[in-house]
Amino acid sequence: MNFDEYRQLDGLGLAEIVASGQTTAVELLALARARSAAVNPQINAVIVDMAGEAEARARQPLDGLFAGVPFLIKDLVQDYAGVPTACGSRALRDNVPSRHAHMVEQWLKAGLVIFGKTNTPELGLKGTTEPLLWGPTRNPWQLDLTSGGSSGGSAAAVAAGIVPMAGANDGGGSIRIPAAMCGLFGFRPGRGRVSVGPAQGEVWEGASADGVVSNSVRDAAAMLDVMAGPQAGEPYPFTTGATPFRQQSARPPGPLRIAFCEHSPLGTPVHAEHRAAVERTAAQLVALGHHVEAAAPDIDGQMLARAYFHLYFGQVAASVAEAVAAGADEADFELETRVLALLGRAISAADYVQQRRRWNDFSRALGAFYQHYDLYLTPSLAQPPARIGSQDMPAWQQWLVKPLLAGNLGRALLKTGVVDEMTNTQLARVPFTQLANLTGTPSMSVPLHQAADGLPIGVLFNGPVGGEAVMLQLAAQLEAAHPWAQRRALP
């Protein structure tokens, strides 16, 4: 088997030829590692080499849905026993878990051959992957652009042809944003569908979910079958249906009622090509027999963004405090992370709880919306991928915040209106994804379109609680009608 043949197949396709004896896990691993050696110096997607573990595993008899398929996991939450989980941080580079995360155990049971970990911004906090620990991950479609974040390393690795799918997670868009930027299918399961145990009961109050970025819909559906299901002690013991998602995704969805909106919930600009992508998708959906109309849920986007940032600040403060208590040096965290932790420490418990209670308002409003519609379509992104380095904190801001850090003056910083300023700057590029995180609903970015310069453009579908199967059915229908897998980012 050669690389061109390897790249033509998705994960299930590779597993099928291993099962038939046409190739072996050892041969597939060699192809994946050779591709990584060829392209990773350009994109910097794979930052931890697990060749020893992978080569030993590939020589063993393997069972499972993806037996023998090479795979990469993200350097965040997805713990592999004995391999550091640094979370993209210099402060955590010596953090070595003693046991696998449940999702990693499930991937191993499915027969996957894990041979490395992918890059992520520090603590997964950004929509771009440029940590000081590992350096920036570059977009295989255009190397001076970001691959997105926080699963930017995984998305770049898949887009560059190293693997057909890779582990990812999403607390504010971190599966869907890089999938959109790299021309991949990015599926975020709903809250509780996939366990993040045993080290954690839920990540970011349940706003974060684990999944994959992939080339094909059927791989994402099959991986959801592999990953879904609770462990003992889960806060949300979400049961799975009798019919696997892989089988359900192969069925036509039937006519759906789909609402669409091409405008930012923050009132910030949306690039013309991204608005046009939604309009073209709406026309494609009508041609497939669906009812489509312009509508949006009755949710204040600015209020949702403020609730999201309170979660963001509080979680960073708690993570930094836990790391310091375990022996890490706070000075090893990046400056922007320390500023976020400062803001988190300045927020009172009452303020945090008040903002957390608003999640229920958003969920109720979205639930009422889904009484009339099956799915909700928007752009995945408001703007094209940013250039590497362009999202760094400017030097004048660094100069300004250092005295605030030294004086622990978080409340003074909050009084400057920093939350509203961040809403209209940091989220202006990615204002659509946080709705699913706070409401716990499934969401997916589908790579249906391309810009005039050739960059991929994704469109975002949100669904109701428990709506994964219908969403996967629609994605498979769109994939069949408008296939994207043959587009190539790198030769």
C-alpha positions in Angstrom: 0.0 0.0 0.0 1.3 3.5 -0.8 0.4 6.9 0.7 -2.0 7.9 -2.1 -4.0 4.8 -1.4 -3.8 5.4 2.3 -5.1 9.0 1.9 -8.1 7.9 -0.2 -9.6 6.0 2.6 -11.3 7.1 5.8 -10.8 5.3 9.1 -13.5 2.7 8.5 -12.1 2.0 5.1 -8.6 1.5 6.5 -10.0 -0.9 9.1 -11.8 -2.9 6.4 -8.6 -3.5 4.4 -6.8 -4.5 7.6 -9.6 -7.0 8.4 -9.5 -8.4 4.9 -5.7 -9.0 5.1 -4.9 -6.5 2.3 -2.6 -4.5 4.7 -1.5 -4.6 8.3 -1.5 -2.3 11.3 2.3 -2.2 11.1 2.1 -1.0 7.4 -0.5 1.7 8.2 1.5 3.0 11.1 4.6 3.3 9.0 2.6 5.2 6.3 1.2 7.6 9.0 4.5 8.2 10.6 6.2 8.8 7.3 3.6 11.3 6.4 4.0 13.0 9.7 7.8 13.1 9.3 7.2 14.7 5.8 4.7 17.4 6.8 4.9 18.0 10.5 7.9 20.2 10.2 5.8 22.6 8.2 2.6 22.5 10.3 3.7 21.5 13.8 0.6 19.5 14.5 2.1 16.5 16.4 4.0 17.5 19.5 4.4 14.3 21.4 5.8 11.2 19.7 4.5 7.9 21.0 6.2 5.7 18.4 7.4 3.1 21.0 3.9 2.5 22.4 2.4 2.5 18.9 4.9 0.1 17.3 4.5 -2.5 20.1 0.7 -2.2 19.8 0.6 -2.5 16.0 2.4 -5.9 16.2 -0.3 -7.3 18.6 -3.6 -8.9 17.5 -6.1 -6.1 17.5 -9.9 -6.2 17.6 -12.6 -3.6 17.3 -14.3 -1.4 14.8 -11.1 0.5 14.0 -8.6 -2.3 14.5 -5.2 -1.3 13.1 -6.0 2.4 12.2 -3.4 5.0 13.1 -4.8 7.7 15.5 -3.7 10.9 17.3 -5.0 12.2 20.6 -5.1 15.8 21.8 -2.8 17.1 24.6 -5.8 18.1 26.7 -8.2 15.9 28.8 -7.4 12.8 26.7 -4.9 11.3 29.2 -2.7 8.3 28.2 -1.1 6.6 31.2 2.6 7.3 31.4 2.6 10.1 28.7 2.6 13.7 29.8 -0.6 15.7 29.4 0.8 19.2 29.4 -2.4 20.9 28.1 -0.2 23.1 26.0 1.4 24.7 29.1 5.0 25.0 30.3 3.6 24.9 33.9 2.1 21.4 33.3 4.8 19.9 31.2 5.7 17.4 33.9 2.1 16.3 34.5 2.1 12.5 33.8 -1.3 10.7 34.4 -1.2 7.3 36.0 -4.2 6.0 34.1 -6.0 6.4 30.8 -9.0 8.6 30.4 -12.1 6.6 29.7 -12.3 7.9 26.1 -8.8 6.7 25.5 -9.6 3.3 26.9 -12.6 3.2 24.5 -10.4 4.1 21.5 -7.9 1.4 22.5 -10.7 -1.1 22.8 -11.8 -0.1 19.3 -8.4 -1.2 18.0 -6.9 2.2 17.2 -3.1 2.6 17.2 -2.3 5.9 19.0 1.1 7.2 18.0 1.2 10.8 19.2 -0.4 13.8 20.8 -1.5 16.9 19.0 -0.9 20.6 19.8 -3.3 22.8 21.7 -3.2 26.4 23.1 -2.5 26.6 26.8 -5.4 25.0 28.7 -7.3 25.0 25.4 -8.2 28.6 25.9 -8.0 30.1 22.4 -9.5 29.7 18.9 -5.9 29.6 17.6 -3.2 27.0 18.4 0.0 29.0 19.3 1.3 27.9 22.7 4.6 29.1 23.9 5.4 25.5 25.0 5.2 24.0 21.5 5.0 26.9 19.1 2.2 27.6 16.5 0.3 25.0 14.5 -0.1 26.2 10.9 -3.0 25.6 8.6 -2.2 23.1 5.9 -4.3 25.1 3.4 -2.1 28.2 3.9 0.8 28.0 6.2 0.8 31.6 7.4 -2.7 31.1 8.8 -3.9 29.5 12.0 -5.5 26.1 11.9 -7.9 27.2 14.6 -8.2 26.1 18.2 -8.2 24.6 20.5 -8.1 21.3 18.6 -5.9 23.0 16.0 -3.2 20.3 16.1 -5.7 17.5 15.5 -7.4 19.4 12.6 -4.1 20.2 10.9 -2.9 16.6 11.2 -6.1 15.3 9.5 -6.2 18.0 6.9 -2.5 17.2 6.0 -3.3 13.5 5.5 -1.4 12.2 8.6 -4.5 10.4 9.9 -8.1 10.2 8.7 -9.4 11.4 12.1 -8.0 12.6 15.4 -9.2 13.2 19.0 -10.6 16.6 19.8 -12.7 18.4 22.4 -14.9 21.5 22.5 -15.6 23.9 25.3 -16.5 26.9 23.2 -16.0 25.8 19.6 -12.8 23.9 19.8 -13.9 21.0 17.6 -16.0 23.1 15.2 -13.7 26.1 14.7 -10.6 24.2 13.6 -12.7 21.8 11.5 -14.1 24.8 9.6 -10.7 26.4 9.1 -9.2 23.1 7.9 -12.0 21.8 5.7 -13.1 18.9 8.0 -16.2 17.5 9.5 -16.3 18.5 13.1 -19.0 16.9 15.3 -19.5 18.0 18.9 -21.8 15.6 20.9 -24.3 16.9 23.4 -23.6 17.2 27.1 -23.2 13.8 28.8 -23.0 11.7 25.6 -19.3 11.0 26.1 -17.6 10.4 29.4 -14.6 12.5 30.4 -13.9 10.4 33.5 -12.4 9.2 35.6 -10.2 12.2 36.4 -13.1 14.6 35.9 -16.9 14.4 36.2 -17.5 17.2 33.7 -15.2 19.7 32.0 -16.2 23.4 32.3 -19.5 22.8 34.1 -20.5 20.4 31.3 -19.9 23.0 28.5 -17.0 20.9 27.1 -17.5 17.6 25.1 -15.0 15.2 23.5 -15.2 13.9 19.9 -13.1 13.9 16.8 -12.4 15.9 13.7 -12.6 13.7 10.6 -12.7 13.5 6.8 -16.0 11.6 6.7 -19.3 11.7 8.4 -19.4 7.9 8.9 -16.1 7.9 10.8 -17.6 10.6 13.2 -20.7 8.5 13.6 -18.8 5.3 14.3 -16.5 7.1 16.7 -19.5 8.3 18.6 -20.6 4.7 18.9 -17.1 3.9 20.3 -17.0 6.8 22.7 -20.7 7.1 23.9 -21.9 5.7 27.1 -21.4 6.5 30.8 -19.1 5.2 33.5 -20.2 4.6 37.0 -20.6 7.9 38.8 -21.3 10.1 35.8 -23.2 13.4 36.5 -25.2 12.8 33.3 -25.7 9.0 32.6 -26.8 9.5 29.0 -27.9 6.1 27.7 -27.4 5.1 24.1 -30.0 3.8 21.8 -30.3 0.2 20.5 -29.3 1.2 16.9 -25.7 2.4 16.5 -25.1 5.9 15.3 -23.2 4.5 12.4 -26.3 2.7 11.2 -28.6 5.6 11.9 -26.4 8.0 9.9 -26.7 5.8 6.8 -30.5 6.4 6.8 -32.1 9.4 5.0 -33.3 12.0 7.5 -36.6 12.7 5.9 -37.8 16.2 5.4 -36.6 18.5 8.1 -37.6 22.0 9.3 -34.4 24.0 9.3 -34.0 27.6 10.4 -31.1 29.7 9.3 -29.4 33.0 10.2 -26.3 34.5 8.6 -25.9 37.3 11.1 -23.7 37.4 14.2 -25.6 37.1 17.6 -23.2 39.8 18.8 -24.1 42.3 16.0 -20.5 42.1 14.8 -19.6 41.8 11.1 -19.7 38.5 9.2 -17.6 38.1 6.1 -19.5 38.1 2.9 -18.3 34.7 1.8 -19.4 33.2 5.0 -22.9 34.7 4.7 -23.0 33.5 1.2 -22.1 29.9 2.3 -25.1 29.9 4.5 -27.4 31.1 1.7 -26.0 28.4 -0.7 -26.5 25.8 2.0 -30.0 26.8 2.5 -30.6 26.4 -1.3 -29.0 23.0 -1.2 -31.2 21.9 1.7 -34.3 23.0 -0.2 -33.1 21.0 -3.2 -32.8 18.0 -0.9 -36.5 18.3 0.2 -36.2 20.2 3.4 -38.2 23.2 4.6 -35.9 26.1 5.2 -36.6 29.6 6.5 -34.9 32.5 8.1 -35.3 32.5 11.9 -33.3 32.6 15.1 -33.8 31.7 18.8 -34.9 34.4 21.1 -31.5 34.7 22.9 -29.5 37.8 23.7 -26.1 37.1 22.2 -24.3 39.7 24.3 -25.8 38.2 27.5 -24.8 34.7 26.4 -21.2 35.9 25.7 -21.0 37.5 29.2 -22.1 34.2 30.7 -19.6 32.3 28.7 -16.7 34.6 29.8 -17.6 34.3 33.5 -17.3 30.5 33.0 -14.0 31.1 31.1 -12.5 33.3 33.8 -13.6 31.1 36.7 -12.4 27.9 35.1 -8.9 29.4 34.3 -8.6 30.7 37.9 -9.5 27.3 39.3 -7.1 25.4 36.9 -4.2 27.7 37.7 -4.8 27.4 41.4 -4.9 23.6 41.3 -1.7 23.5 39.3 0.1 25.8 41.8 -1.2 23.8 44.7 0.3 20.7 43.0 3.7 22.4 42.7 3.6 24.3 39.4 5.0 27.9 39.2 2.3 30.4 38.3 5.0 32.4 36.4 5.3 29.5 33.9 1.8 30.1 32.7 1.5 32.5 29.7 0.8 36.1 30.5 -2.7 36.0 29.0 -3.6 33.0 31.0 -2.5 34.7 34.2 -4.6 37.7 33.3 -7.7 35.4 32.8 -6.9 33.8 36.2 -6.7 37.3 37.7 -10.2 38.1 36.4 -11.5 34.8 37.6 -10.3 35.4 41.1 -11.9 38.9 41.0 -15.4 37.5 40.2 -17.5 36.8 43.3 -19.1 33.4 43.9 -22.5 35.2 43.7 -21.6 36.7 40.3 -20.4 33.3 39.0 -23.6 31.5 40.1 -25.8 34.3 38.7 -24.2 33.9 35.3 -24.4 30.1 35.6 -28.1 30.3 36.2 -28.6 32.1 32.9 -27.7 28.9 31.1 -31.1 27.7 32.0 -32.7 30.7 30.3 -30.7 30.0 27.1 -31.6 26.3 27.2 -35.3 27.1 27.7 -35.4 29.6 24.8 -33.5 27.2 22.5 -35.9 24.4 23.5 -38.9 26.5 22.6 -37.2 27.3 19.3 -36.8 23.6 18.6 -40.6 23.1 19.0 -40.8 24.7 15.6 -37.6 23.6 13.9 -35.5 20.5 13.8 -32.1 22.2 13.3 -30.5 25.7 13.2 -28.0 26.7 10.5 -25.5 29.6 10.8 -21.9 30.2 9.6 -19.3 28.3 11.5 -17.0 31.3 11.6 -17.6 35.0 11.1 -14.2 35.7 9.5 -11.5 33.7 7.6 -8.6 32.2 9.6 -6.3 34.7 11.2 -2.6 35.0 10.4 -0.2 33.3 12.8 0.8 35.8 15.5 -2.0 38.3 14.8 -4.0 37.3 17.8 -1.2 37.8 20.3 -1.7 40.3 23.1 -0.2 43.6 21.8 2.9 44.9 23.6 1.0 47.9 25.0 -1.6 45.7 26.6 1.2 43.5 28.1 2.7 46.6 29.6 -0.6 47.7 31.0 -1.6 44.4 32.6 1.7 43.5 34.3 1.2 46.0 37.2 -2.4 44.8 37.6 -1.1 41.2 37.9 1.6 42.3 40.4 -1.0 44.1 42.5 -3.7 41.4 42.1 -6.0 44.2 40.8 -8.5 42.0 39.1 -11.5 44.0 40.2 -10.0 47.2 38.8 -9.6 45.4 35.5 -13.2 44.2 35.5 -14.3 47.8 36.0 -12.7 48.8 32.8 -15.3 47.0 30.8 -12.9 44.2 29.8 -15.7 41.6 29.5 -17.6 43.6 26.9 -14.3 44.5 25.1 -13.4 40.8 24.9 -16.9 39.9 23.7 -16.5 42.2 20.7 -12.9 41.3 19.9 -12.1 37.7 20.9 -15.5 36.3 20.0 -16.1 38.5 17.0 -14.4 36.0 14.8 -16.2 33.0 16.3 -19.6 34.2 17.7 -21.7 31.2 16.7 -20.3 28.2 18.6 -20.8 29.0 22.3 -24.6 28.6 22.1 -24.2 24.8 22.0 -21.7 24.7 24.8 -23.8 26.5 27.3 -27.0 24.7 26.4 -25.4 21.3 26.2 -26.7 20.6 22.7 -25.0 18.8 19.8 -23.5 20.8 17.0 -21.5 20.2 13.9 -19.4 22.1 11.3 -19.8 20.8 7.8 -17.1 21.7 5.2 -19.4 22.3 2.2 -17.9 25.4 0.6 -14.7 27.1 -0.5 -13.7 30.7 -0.6 -12.5 32.4 -3.8 -8.9 31.9 -2.6 -9.5 28.2 -2.1 -9.7 28.2 1.7 -12.5 25.9 3.1 -15.6 27.4 4.6 -17.7 25.5 7.0 -21.4 25.9 8.0 -22.7 25.2 11.4 -25.7 23.1 12.4 -27.1 23.1 15.9 -29.6 20.6 17.1 -31.8 19.8 20.2 -30.8 17.7 23.1 -30.5 14.1 21.9 -30.5 15.2 18.3 -27.1 13.6 17.3 -28.7 10.9 15.0 -30.7 13.3 12.9 -27.7 15.7 12.6 -25.5 12.8 11.4 -28.1 11.7 8.9 -28.3 15.2 7.4 -24.5 15.5 7.3 -24.3 12.2 5.5 -26.9 13.4 3.0 -25.0 16.6 2.4 -21.8 14.7 2.1 -23.3 12.4 -0.6 -24.8 15.4 -2.5 -21.7 17.7 -2.2 -18.7 15.5 -1.4 -15.7 17.2 0.2 -13.2 14.5 1.0 -11.2 14.8 -2.3 -10.2 18.4 -1.6 -6.5 18.4 -0.6 -4.7 20.9 1.6 -1.2 19.6 1.0 0.1 17.4 -1.9 
